[in-house]
């Protein structure tokens, strides 16, 4: 399973349908994700992958693909970045 598929699996665990998780889908407008839900998603990704994500240091997340890119970068770097 590649990183994108694993991110989709983690997000399905917090209530999203895999079909709605296209890389260009805007988080607030298309997926109706508010700041509280984004925190829940980040925590789910951290737990799923065993990484730490500092959303502010990452510059925030605008589209679903931003989440996938961030997770992939942190995994390839072998880092646990926390704010």
MARROFI-247306 format. One line per field, with one value per residue (C-alpha): x negated, y negated, z negated; residue in three letters. Coordinates in Angstrom, 1 decimal. Example, Ala and Ser with C-alpha at 12.3 -4.5 7.8 and 13.67 -1.06 7.14 Angstrom:
x	[-12.3, -13.7]
y	[4.5, 1.1]
z	[-7.8, -7.1]
residuo	[ALA, SER]
// end
This chain:
x	[0.0, -1.5, -1.4, 1.7, 3.7, 2.6, 3.7, 7.0, 7.3, 6.6, 9.1, 11.7, 11.2, 12.4, 15.5, 14.5, 15.4, 12.4, 14.2, 14.3, 10.5, 9.0, 5.7, 7.1, 10.1, 10.1, 10.4, 12.8, 14.9, 15.1, 14.7, 16.4, 13.4, 13.2, 10.2, 11.4, 11.8, 8.4, 6.9, 8.7, 7.3, 3.8, 3.9, 5.3, 2.4, -0.1, 1.1, 1.5, -2.0, -3.9, -4.9, -4.5, -2.9, -3.2, -0.5, -1.6, -5.2, -4.0, -2.2, 1.3, 3.2, 5.4, 6.1, 6.1, 2.9, 1.1, 1.8, 0.4, -2.7, -3.4, -3.1, -5.2, -7.9, -8.0, -8.1, -10.9, -12.9, -12.3, -11.4, -9.0, -8.5, -6.4, -5.6]
y	[0.0, -3.4, -6.5, -8.0, -4.7, -4.7, -8.3, -7.5, -4.5, -6.7, -9.3, -6.6, -5.8, -9.3, -9.1, -10.1, -8.1, -7.1, -8.4, -12.0, -12.1, -13.3, -15.1, -18.4, -18.5, -21.6, -20.7, -23.4, -23.9, -20.4, -18.2, -20.5, -20.2, -22.9, -23.5, -21.1, -18.3, -19.1, -18.6, -15.2, -14.2, -15.2, -13.2, -10.2, -10.5, -10.8, -7.7, -5.7, -6.5, -7.1, -10.6, -14.0, -16.7, -20.4, -21.8, -25.4, -24.6, -22.8, -26.0, -24.6, -22.2, -23.5, -20.4, -16.7, -16.3, -18.5, -16.0, -13.1, -15.1, -16.1, -12.5, -11.2, -13.7, -13.0, -9.3, -9.5, -11.8, -9.4, -12.4, -13.0, -16.7, -18.2, -21.9]
z	[0.0, 1.0, -1.2, 0.5, -0.1, -3.7, -4.2, -2.6, -5.0, -8.0, -6.9, -6.3, -10.0, -10.9, -8.7, -5.1, -2.0, 0.2, 3.3, 2.1, 1.3, 4.6, 4.3, 5.6, 3.3, 1.1, -2.5, -3.8, -0.6, 0.9, -2.1, -4.6, -7.0, -9.7, -12.0, -14.7, -12.2, -10.7, -14.1, -14.4, -11.0, -11.8, -15.1, -13.2, -10.7, -13.4, -15.1, -11.9, -10.7, -14.0, -13.0, -14.4, -12.1, -12.9, -10.7, -11.2, -10.4, -7.2, -6.2, -6.7, -4.4, -1.6, 0.4, -0.3, 1.7, -0.8, -3.5, -1.4, -0.4, -4.0, -5.3, -2.4, -3.1, -6.8, -6.3, -3.7, -6.1, -8.9, -11.1, -13.9, -13.7, -16.4, -17.2]
residuo	[UNK, UNK, UNK, UNK, UNK, UNK, UNK, UNK, UNK, UNK, UNK, UNK, UNK, UNK, UNK, UNK, UNK, UNK, UNK, UNK, UNK, UNK, UNK, UNK, UNK, UNK, UNK, UNK, UNK, UNK, UNK, UNK, UNK, UNK, UNK, UNK, UNK, UNK, UNK, UNK, UNK, UNK, UNK, UNK, UNK, UNK, UNK, UNK, UNK, UNK, UNK, UNK, UNK, UNK, UNK, UNK, UNK, UNK, UNK, UNK, UNK, UNK, UNK, UNK, UNK, UNK, UNK, UNK, UNK, UNK, UNK, UNK, UNK, UNK, UNK, UNK, UNK, UNK, UNK, UNK, UNK, UNK, UNK]
// end
